[in-house]
């Protein structure tokens, strides 16, 4: 659910640590030799590195996703002493099979009886009329007008079930000029988890649409819906808000459920803080307040705060 920056990411993490052989490591905890090998082969400081539950020649193996010299997504396989063992590329068939497997895992037993009634305590979109978020990113003043679109409907199919989603428009400005308009589609399952079904994006320059970068829709671009907010978030929860391809993806982790966040719209207690790991090596944070939703967004080189919240 980005607005002021492009969403370029790569395959990283699924819902729980047990879902894959790898375990996500903090950059500072990765062996120095491995970090050096990552940086020497197209990686960036702070990016995701997975420690695999296997060894090669008696040495622990790490994997890191990077862009190769041709701009393609690749996985570096590196041993703990910094030796690059292999550079792996997923072909289209492998990626499709992997996504299909993940879709079954994410959607196992999920039901959507009233999908547009999004009443999750930390993302109650059913009550949203409009949020105004202002701040800065990358040296530019930013403003996001986040508006619910209750009259707009888009239906997706999950496990043979037709799911009608709730649309929310993000209209983003940089230094007073329109930069992006994105329409995001959400639904809540019967347990209270909020899913992300995709977005339609228009990128602007000088008042004209110049790109649809970052657009994706469930069923068209991926079989896997994202998860925006678990029903009952707790510290350590891991999930993917976007799980589309080697170019569109985002891995999230709940790192606190007790934040106090002062913003122009007020001071909010018991907020959930979520770390968003992007494939370009950067990290962002979002704070969600009970009964409100997003009250603060912290992109690289920036800070964006809720100025006003209007309910329906």
C-alpha positions as CSV (number, residue, x, y, z in Angstrom):
1,X,0.0,0.0,0.0
2,X,2.6,2.5,-1.1
3,X,1.9,6.0,-2.4
4,X,5.0,8.2,-2.5
5,X,7.6,5.8,-3.8
6,X,7.8,3.0,-6.3
7,X,7.2,-0.5,-5.0
8,X,10.1,-2.5,-6.2
9,X,10.7,-5.7,-4.3
10,X,11.7,-9.3,-4.5
11,X,10.7,-12.6,-3.0
12,X,11.6,-12.7,0.6
13,X,9.4,-14.1,3.4
14,X,6.1,-15.8,3.9
15,X,3.7,-16.0,6.8
16,X,5.8,-17.8,9.5
17,X,9.4,-18.8,10.0
18,X,8.4,-22.4,9.7
19,X,6.9,-22.0,6.2
20,X,10.3,-22.0,4.5
21,X,13.8,-23.5,5.2
22,X,15.3,-20.0,5.5
23,X,15.3,-17.7,8.5
24,X,15.4,-14.0,7.9
25,X,18.4,-12.3,9.5
26,X,18.9,-8.7,10.5
27,X,21.6,-7.2,8.4
28,X,23.8,-6.5,11.4
29,X,23.6,-10.2,12.4
30,X,24.8,-11.5,9.1
31,X,28.5,-12.5,9.0
32,X,30.7,-9.8,7.7
33,X,32.1,-12.0,5.0
34,X,28.5,-12.8,3.8
35,X,27.6,-9.1,3.8
36,X,30.7,-8.3,1.8
37,X,29.8,-10.9,-0.8
38,X,26.2,-9.6,-1.0
39,X,27.4,-6.0,-1.6
40,X,30.0,-7.2,-4.2
41,X,27.3,-8.9,-6.2
42,X,24.6,-6.2,-6.5
43,X,23.1,-6.2,-3.0
44,X,22.5,-3.2,-0.8
45,X,23.2,-2.4,2.8
46,X,20.4,-3.4,5.2
47,X,18.6,-5.8,2.8
48,X,17.1,-9.1,3.6
49,X,19.4,-12.1,4.0
50,X,18.1,-15.6,4.8
51,X,20.1,-18.1,6.8
52,X,19.2,-21.5,5.3
53,X,18.8,-24.7,7.4
54,X,21.4,-26.5,5.4
55,X,25.2,-26.6,5.1
56,X,27.5,-26.9,2.1
57,X,31.0,-28.3,2.7
58,X,30.3,-28.0,6.4
59,X,29.5,-24.3,6.2
60,X,26.2,-22.5,6.9
61,X,24.5,-21.2,3.8
62,X,22.9,-17.8,3.3
63,X,20.6,-16.5,0.5
64,X,20.1,-12.9,-0.6
65,X,17.9,-11.6,-3.4
66,X,19.5,-9.0,-5.7
67,X,19.2,-7.6,-9.2
68,X,21.8,-9.0,-11.6
69,X,23.7,-6.9,-14.2
70,X,20.8,-7.5,-16.7
71,X,18.2,-6.2,-14.2
72,X,16.8,-9.6,-13.4
73,X,16.0,-10.8,-9.9
74,X,18.5,-13.4,-8.7
75,X,19.2,-15.3,-5.4
76,X,22.8,-15.3,-4.3
77,X,23.8,-18.5,-2.4
78,X,26.7,-17.7,-0.1
79,X,28.5,-19.8,2.5
80,X,29.4,-18.3,5.9
81,X,33.0,-17.6,4.8
82,X,31.8,-15.3,2.0
83,X,32.1,-17.7,-0.9
84,X,29.5,-17.2,-3.7
85,X,28.4,-20.7,-4.4
86,X,25.6,-20.1,-6.9
87,X,23.4,-17.4,-8.4
88,X,19.9,-18.8,-8.9
89,X,17.2,-17.4,-11.3
90,X,13.6,-18.6,-11.1
91,X,12.1,-19.2,-14.4
92,X,8.4,-18.5,-15.1
93,X,7.2,-22.0,-14.5
94,X,9.1,-22.3,-11.2
95,X,7.8,-19.0,-10.0
96,X,4.2,-19.9,-10.9
97,X,4.4,-23.2,-9.1
98,X,5.9,-21.5,-6.0
99,X,3.2,-18.8,-5.9
100,X,0.5,-21.5,-6.3
101,X,1.9,-23.4,-3.3
102,X,2.0,-20.2,-1.3
103,X,-1.6,-19.3,-2.2
104,X,-2.8,-22.7,-0.9
105,X,-1.0,-22.0,2.4
106,X,-2.2,-18.4,2.8
107,X,-5.8,-19.3,1.9
108,X,-6.2,-22.6,3.7
109,X,-9.6,-22.6,5.4
110,X,-10.2,-18.8,4.8
111,X,-13.8,-17.7,4.3
112,X,-15.2,-14.3,3.3
113,X,-18.8,-14.0,4.5
114,X,-18.9,-10.2,4.7
115,X,-15.6,-9.1,3.0
116,X,-16.4,-5.4,2.8
117,X,-17.2,-5.1,6.5
118,X,-13.6,-4.4,7.4
119,X,-13.8,-4.0,11.2
120,X,-10.3,-5.0,12.2
121,X,-9.4,-2.9,15.3
122,X,-6.2,-1.6,13.7
123,X,-7.6,-1.0,10.2
124,X,-11.4,-0.3,10.5
125,X,-11.8,0.7,6.9
126,X,-15.6,0.2,7.2
127,X,-15.7,3.5,9.1
128,X,-13.2,5.5,7.0
129,X,-14.2,8.5,5.1
130,X,-10.8,10.2,4.6
131,X,-7.4,10.5,6.2
132,X,-4.9,13.2,5.4
133,X,-1.3,12.3,5.9
134,X,1.5,14.9,5.6
135,X,5.2,15.0,6.0
136,X,8.3,14.5,3.9
137,X,10.2,11.9,2.0
138,X,13.6,12.2,0.2
139,X,13.7,15.9,0.8
140,X,10.2,16.5,-0.7
141,X,7.0,17.6,1.1
142,X,4.4,14.9,0.8
143,X,0.7,14.8,1.3
144,X,-1.6,11.7,0.9
145,X,-5.3,12.0,0.7
146,X,-6.6,8.5,1.6
147,X,-10.3,8.2,0.8
148,X,-12.7,5.3,1.1
149,X,-14.8,4.5,-2.1
150,X,-17.8,2.6,-0.7
151,X,-19.7,2.8,-4.0
152,X,-16.9,1.2,-6.0
153,X,-16.9,-2.6,-6.2
154,X,-14.4,-5.1,-7.6
155,X,-14.9,-8.8,-7.3
156,X,-12.2,-11.4,-7.0
157,X,-12.4,-15.2,-6.9
158,X,-10.7,-17.2,-4.1
159,X,-11.2,-20.9,-3.7
160,X,-14.2,-20.7,-6.0
161,X,-15.8,-18.0,-3.8
162,X,-16.6,-14.6,-5.2
163,X,-15.2,-11.9,-2.9
164,X,-16.4,-8.3,-3.2
165,X,-13.7,-5.9,-2.0
166,X,-13.6,-2.4,-0.5
167,X,-11.8,0.2,-2.5
168,X,-9.6,2.9,-1.0
169,X,-8.0,5.7,-3.1
170,X,-4.6,7.1,-2.2
171,X,-3.9,10.4,-3.9
172,X,-0.3,11.4,-3.3
173,X,1.4,14.8,-3.8
174,X,5.1,15.7,-3.8
175,X,6.0,19.4,-3.2
176,X,2.4,20.2,-4.0
177,X,2.2,18.3,-7.3
178,X,0.2,15.2,-8.0
179,X,2.6,12.2,-8.1
180,X,0.4,9.1,-7.9
181,X,-3.1,8.0,-7.7
182,X,-3.6,4.4,-6.5
183,X,-6.8,2.5,-5.9
184,X,-6.3,-0.4,-3.4
185,X,-8.7,-3.3,-2.9
186,X,-9.2,-4.9,0.5
187,X,-11.4,-7.6,2.2
188,X,-11.6,-9.0,5.6
189,X,-12.0,-12.8,6.3
190,X,-14.4,-14.2,8.9
191,X,-11.6,-14.3,11.5
192,X,-10.8,-10.6,11.1
193,X,-7.6,-10.7,9.0
194,X,-7.5,-7.9,6.3
195,X,-6.3,-9.0,2.9
196,X,-4.9,-7.0,0.1
197,X,-6.2,-7.9,-3.4
198,X,-4.2,-5.5,-5.5
199,X,-4.0,-2.0,-6.7
200,X,-4.4,0.1,-9.9
201,X,-1.7,2.8,-10.1
202,X,-1.3,5.9,-12.1
203,X,2.1,7.6,-11.8
204,X,2.1,11.3,-12.7
205,X,4.7,13.8,-14.0
206,X,3.8,17.4,-14.9
207,X,0.1,16.6,-14.6
208,X,0.2,13.6,-17.0
209,X,0.1,9.9,-16.4
210,X,3.5,8.5,-17.3
211,X,3.4,5.0,-15.8
212,X,1.3,2.3,-14.1
213,X,4.4,1.0,-12.2
214,X,3.4,-1.2,-9.2
215,X,0.0,-2.1,-10.4
216,X,-1.2,-5.7,-9.7
217,X,-4.4,-7.6,-9.2
218,X,-5.2,-11.0,-7.6
219,X,-6.0,-13.6,-10.2
220,X,-4.3,-11.6,-13.0
221,X,-0.8,-11.1,-11.7
222,X,-0.7,-13.5,-8.7
223,X,-2.8,-16.2,-7.0
224,X,-1.6,-14.9,-3.6
225,X,-3.5,-12.1,-1.8
226,X,-1.4,-9.9,0.5
227,X,-2.1,-9.6,4.2
228,X,-2.3,-6.1,5.5
229,X,-3.3,-6.7,9.1
230,X,-3.7,-9.9,11.1
231,X,-6.9,-10.3,13.1
232,X,-5.0,-10.2,16.4
233,X,-1.5,-8.8,15.7
234,X,1.2,-9.8,18.1
235,X,5.0,-9.2,18.2
236,X,6.8,-11.5,15.9
237,X,3.9,-12.0,13.4
238,X,5.4,-12.1,9.8
239,X,3.4,-11.9,6.6
240,X,3.6,-10.5,3.1
241,X,1.4,-7.6,2.1
242,X,2.4,-8.1,-1.5
243,X,3.4,-11.5,-3.0
244,X,3.3,-11.0,-6.7
245,X,6.6,-11.6,-8.5
246,X,10.3,-11.0,-8.3
247,X,9.6,-7.3,-8.8
248,X,6.6,-6.7,-6.6
249,X,6.7,-8.0,-3.1
250,X,7.0,-6.8,0.5
251,X,7.7,-8.7,3.7
252,X,6.2,-7.3,7.0
253,X,6.8,-8.0,10.7
254,X,4.9,-6.8,13.8
255,X,7.6,-5.4,16.1
256,X,5.5,-3.7,18.7
257,X,1.9,-3.5,19.9
258,X,2.3,-0.8,22.6
259,X,3.5,2.3,20.8
260,X,2.4,5.8,21.8
261,X,2.3,8.0,18.7
262,X,1.8,11.8,18.8
263,X,0.7,13.3,15.5
264,X,-1.2,16.4,14.5
265,X,-4.5,14.5,14.6
266,X,-3.9,13.6,18.3
267,X,-1.9,11.2,20.5
268,X,-2.7,7.5,20.0
269,X,-1.8,4.8,22.5
270,X,-1.4,1.0,22.1
271,X,-0.4,1.3,18.4
272,X,0.9,-1.6,16.3
273,X,4.3,-0.9,14.7
274,X,5.0,-2.9,11.5
275,X,8.4,-3.2,9.8
276,X,8.2,-3.3,6.1
277,X,11.2,-4.9,4.3
278,X,11.5,-3.8,0.7
279,X,13.5,-5.7,-1.9
280,X,15.6,-2.7,-2.8
281,X,17.3,-3.0,0.6
282,X,15.3,-0.2,2.4
283,X,13.1,-0.5,5.4
284,X,9.9,1.4,6.2
285,X,7.7,1.5,9.3
286,X,3.9,2.0,9.7
287,X,2.0,2.7,13.0
288,X,-1.6,1.6,13.3
289,X,-3.8,3.1,16.0
290,X,-6.9,1.2,17.4
291,X,-10.1,2.5,15.9
292,X,-8.3,4.6,13.4
293,X,-5.8,2.9,11.1
294,X,-2.5,4.3,9.9
295,X,-1.3,7.3,11.9
296,X,2.3,7.4,11.0
297,X,4.5,6.2,8.1
298,X,8.3,6.3,8.2
299,X,9.9,5.8,4.8
300,X,13.6,6.2,4.2
301,X,14.7,9.8,4.7
302,X,11.2,10.9,5.8
303,X,8.4,10.9,8.2
304,X,4.7,11.2,7.4
305,X,2.0,11.9,10.1
306,X,-1.8,11.8,10.2
307,X,-3.1,15.3,10.1
308,X,-6.8,14.5,10.1
309,X,-9.1,11.5,10.3
310,X,-12.7,11.6,9.2
311,X,-15.1,8.7,9.9
312,X,-18.3,7.9,8.1
